[in-house]
């Protein structure tokens, strides 16, 4: 009986440690906001072309960290840069819906136009786990664009 309880306790502690390790591999809200602010600063200081190249470069750890990456849309919902999926660039995505049918890009554009910055909740595939997960995207408006990054919950 003691062996059974010991095995159960060991299993539970290993599960708790693995859950903590997985949580440590996810970006935090503060890290997402900081990454967006760095991207906005680069756009303002070096221009769109240089900033979009840096955002799109998967080797650039300033804009690619674990499950965090930057995306940029104009205020019509056209993808201008995307750190996780370069195939989206140039496409009108204003009607793109998340895995629950929510028009997430439209919501981001509306938020950028009305408040200039904030959070949008959605369901989206995590680039690390490949599973659809709850995500909160933080966006900031800069000129005629929105710059965002998101955290998986």
N, C-alpha and C positions, 0 to 999 in steps of 0.2 A: 504494500500500500504506500509506504514511504517513497519507494522508487517511482510509483505512478504520479504522486504529487510532485516529486522532484522533476520528473520529465515534463509535467504540465507547466510547472513554474519556469523551467528553462525555455520551453516553447513560447510562453507568453513574454518572457523578457526578450527573447530574440525577435519576436514580432514587434514589440515596442521599439527596439533599437532600429529595426529595418524601417519602421514607419517614420521615426525621427530622421533617419538618413535620407529617406525619400523627400521629406519636408524640407530638409536642408538643400536639396538639389533644385528646389523651386525658387524662382525670384519672388521678392517681397514687394508690397505696394511702394515702399520708399525707393527701392531699387528701380522699379518701373518709372516712377516719376523722375528720378535722377537721370535715367537713360534718355527720356523724352527731352528733358532740359538740355542735356548735352547735344542732342540732335538739333534742337531749335537753335542753340548757340552756334553750332557749326554752319547751319543754313545761313544765319545772319552774318557770320564772319567770313565765310569762304564761298558762299553762293550755293545755289541748288545743285549744280552739276557735280561739284566736288563732294558735297554732302551726300547726295544720292548714291554716288559711287562707294563711299565709305559705308553707308547703311546697307548696301547690297552685297558687300564683301563679307562672306562668312568667316574669313580669317580675322576680321576686325573685331576684337573682343570688347571694344567700347560699345558696340551696337549688337553684339551677339554674346549672350551670357546664359548658359543653361537653357531654360525655356523662354527667356526674354529676347525679344528682337524688336526692331523699329519698323513701322509702316507709315507711309505718307500718302494722303489722298488730297486731291483738289476739292473745292467746295461743290463740285458737281459729282463727286464720288468716283472720279477716275484715279486709279492707283498710279502714283508717281514713283514710288520706291517701295520695295517690300523685302525685308531682311530674311524672311523664311520661304517665300515663294516668288521668285523673279518672274514667273509666267503670268502673274497677275498685273504686272506693270503695263500701263497703257490701256488697260481694259476699263470700261465703264462698269463699276460695281455697285452703284447706288442701290440697286435692287437685290444685291446679294443677301441671302438669308442665312442665319446660323442653323444649327441642327434642330432647332425647335420652331423654325419658321419666322424668326424675328429679323426684320430688315436692319441689321446691325450697322452697316455703313451709313444708311440714311439717318439712323439715330445719332451716329457720331458727327455727321455733317450738321444736323440740326443743333446738337449741343455746341459745336464749334461756333456756329452762327449766333446762337442765343446767349451763351455764357462765356465762350472763349476757351473754356477748359472744363474737365470733369471726367467722371467715370461712367462707363456703359457696361452692363452685365450681358453676357452671352454664353452660348455653348459652342465650343470649337475644338478641333483636334489638337492635342498637345504634340508639338514636334518631337518631344523626348519620348513620351510613352506611346504615342500614336493613338491613344484613346480619346474619345470625345469627353471633354471635361468642362465644368463650369469655369468661366473666365471673366475677369473684369479688365476692361481696357481703359487706360488713362489717355486722354487726348488733350492737346493744346493747339490752339489756332495760331498760325504764324503767317502773316500776309494773307494770301488767298488759298491756304492749305491747312490741313490738320496733320499733326505729327502724333503718333501714338505708340504705345507698348502695352502689353497686358500681362496679368498674373493668372496662373492657373490655381484654382482653389483645391 
